Amino acid sequence: MSCLATFKTTSMALLFERSCREAGIGARIAPVPRKLSSSCGLACEFPCEALETVESLAADHRIDVAAVHDLEKL
């Protein structure tokens, strides 16, 4: 199961992806689906099983995550 984190800035998305990968979490940059936003932007897909770890990483690295979505529920 995959989750998608959205961000207000590209730099936050890139920092999030790098932080996840350094922690051994498979994450990849993806476009924000039109269902979530009509503006162009970047999001980061990661395994939902790692949600608690990802939230902790974001807090530790001061990464501003706008929202997290379960891709199966979109």
PyMOL commands that set and color helices and strands:
alter all, ss='L'
color gray80, all
select helices_A, chain A and resi 10-22+48-60+71-73
alter helices_A, ss='H'
color red, helices_A
select strands_A, chain A and resi 2-7+28-31+42-47+65-70
alter strands_A, ss='S'
color yellow, strands_A
deselect
rebuild
show_as cartoon
